[in-house]
Amino acid sequence: MSDDTRNVGAPDRDRIHVNDADAPQYCTKTFGVGAEALRAAVQRVGPVAASVRQRLGA
């Protein structure tokens, strides 16, 4: 099996990666909250998007 770093596969839409450059920007826009609220929600309930959405009431 080769380790081709150019082939990263499909993005995981079920999880929020707050350290990724694009994910927080997309999620703050989608959920209608600021970056700090998003980080706090992820820290509280974990990175699963459905749990974060429920926590934020979005």
Backbone as CSV, one residue per row, in Angstrom:
resi,resn,N_x,N_y,N_z,CA_x,CA_y,CA_z,C_x,C_y,C_z
1,MET,0.858,-1.166,0.000,0.000,0.000,0.000,0.903,1.228,0.000
2,SER,0.627,2.153,-0.904,1.444,3.366,-0.956,0.828,4.463,-0.102
3,ASP,1.655,5.376,0.308,1.199,6.522,1.096,1.187,7.754,0.206
4,ASP,0.243,7.813,-0.696,0.125,8.938,-1.618,-0.583,10.081,-0.903
5,THR,0.161,11.086,-0.505,-0.412,12.201,0.256,-1.269,13.114,-0.605
6,ARG,-1.226,12.948,-1.919,-2.081,13.750,-2.801,-3.503,13.214,-2.838
7,ASN,-3.685,11.961,-2.469,-4.993,11.331,-2.478,-5.504,11.261,-1.041
8,VAL,-6.168,12.320,-0.605,-6.600,12.386,0.792,-8.021,11.890,1.001
9,GLY,-8.728,11.591,-0.059,-10.089,11.090,0.074,-11.107,12.193,0.259
10,ALA,-12.326,11.794,0.478,-13.421,12.751,0.649,-13.370,13.371,2.045
11,PRO,-13.791,14.638,2.153,-13.805,15.266,3.478,-14.852,14.626,4.381
12,ASP,-14.590,14.615,5.651,-15.504,14.047,6.637,-16.483,15.132,7.066
13,ARG,-17.678,15.132,6.510,-18.674,16.168,6.789,-19.397,15.947,8.118
14,ASP,-19.176,14.797,8.741,-19.846,14.500,10.008,-19.088,15.040,11.216
15,ARG,-17.887,15.539,10.993,-17.059,16.043,12.089,-16.584,17.458,11.780
16,ILE,-16.402,18.237,12.841,-15.914,19.603,12.711,-14.475,19.622,13.191
17,HIS,-13.590,20.020,12.309,-12.170,20.084,12.627,-11.804,21.547,12.845
18,VAL,-11.827,22.007,14.097,-11.610,23.423,14.388,-10.187,23.877,14.081
19,ASN,-9.249,22.956,13.936,-7.877,23.332,13.603,-7.628,23.377,12.102
20,ASP,-8.597,22.958,11.317,-8.511,23.036,9.866,-8.750,24.486,9.451
21,ALA,-8.138,24.920,8.382,-8.257,26.319,7.955,-9.665,26.668,7.473
22,ASP,-10.343,25.759,6.786,-11.633,26.071,6.174,-12.842,25.681,7.006
23,ALA,-12.748,24.658,7.808,-13.907,24.141,8.541,-14.538,25.155,9.485
24,PRO,-13.778,25.850,10.323,-14.425,26.814,11.229,-15.160,27.922,10.480
25,GLN,-14.583,28.401,9.401,-15.231,29.464,8.628,-16.553,28.967,8.041
26,TYR,-16.553,27.785,7.480,-17.771,27.205,6.919,-18.822,26.980,8.009
27,CYS,-18.404,26.430,9.142,-19.348,26.092,10.209,-19.916,27.324,10.898
28,THR,-19.109,28.355,11.100,-19.638,29.565,11.727,-20.692,30.196,10.831
29,LYS,-20.468,30.149,9.538,-21.453,30.682,8.588,-22.707,29.807,8.573
30,THR,-22.525,28.502,8.558,-23.649,27.569,8.510,-24.495,27.618,9.779
31,PHE,-23.834,27.653,10.942,-24.548,27.646,12.217,-24.937,29.037,12.688
32,GLY,-24.393,30.072,12.058,-24.730,31.445,12.432,-24.174,31.859,13.783
33,VAL,-22.968,31.391,14.099,-22.320,31.733,15.370,-20.895,32.203,15.097
34,GLY,-20.274,32.765,16.106,-18.888,33.186,15.998,-17.928,32.030,16.216
35,ALA,-16.663,32.294,15.935,-15.631,31.265,16.055,-15.481,30.773,17.491
36,GLU,-15.560,31.679,18.453,-15.410,31.272,19.857,-16.569,30.384,20.314
37,ALA,-17.788,30.719,19.889,-18.946,29.888,20.241,-18.812,28.498,19.625
38,LEU,-18.310,28.445,18.400,-18.103,27.157,17.740,-17.060,26.336,18.492
39,ARG,-15.941,26.942,18.823,-14.885,26.231,19.558,-15.391,25.739,20.916
40,ALA,-16.156,26.574,21.599,-16.693,26.186,22.908,-17.646,25.004,22.774
41,ALA,-18.481,25.021,21.741,-19.423,23.915,21.528,-18.683,22.621,21.204
42,VAL,-17.665,22.709,20.358,-16.882,21.518,20.010,-16.157,20.990,21.242
43,GLN,-15.637,21.886,22.054,-14.952,21.458,23.275,-15.931,20.794,24.241
44,ARG,-17.147,21.282,24.289,-18.155,20.773,25.231,-18.723,19.419,24.802
45,VAL,-19.105,19.284,23.504,-19.802,18.072,23.060,-18.989,17.200,22.111
46,GLY,-17.823,17.664,21.678,-17.006,16.896,20.750,-17.194,17.373,19.325
47,PRO,-16.471,16.778,18.383,-16.449,17.265,17.011,-17.569,16.767,16.093
48,VAL,-18.500,15.990,16.601,-19.575,15.473,15.750,-20.527,16.620,15.402
49,ALA,-20.690,16.867,14.110,-21.453,18.024,13.637,-22.886,18.046,14.167
50,ALA,-23.543,16.908,14.222,-24.930,16.860,14.702,-25.019,17.281,16.168
51,SER,-24.063,16.880,16.973,-24.050,17.259,18.392,-23.780,18.746,18.558
52,VAL,-22.870,19.273,17.757,-22.558,20.705,17.813,-23.769,21.515,17.370
53,ARG,-24.415,21.061,16.307,-25.619,21.751,15.811,-26.694,21.787,16.897
54,GLN,-26.897,20.675,17.574,-27.895,20.609,18.639,-27.502,21.522,19.800
55,ARG,-26.241,21.521,20.175,-25.756,22.359,21.277,-25.957,23.840,20.975
56,LEU,-25.739,24.223,19.719,-25.864,25.624,19.326,-27.307,26.010,19.017
57,GLY,-28.181,25.022,18.930,-29.578,25.299,18.620,-29.783,25.719,17.177
58,ALA,-28.883,25.278,16.314,-28.955,25.652,14.892,-29.730,24.620,14.099
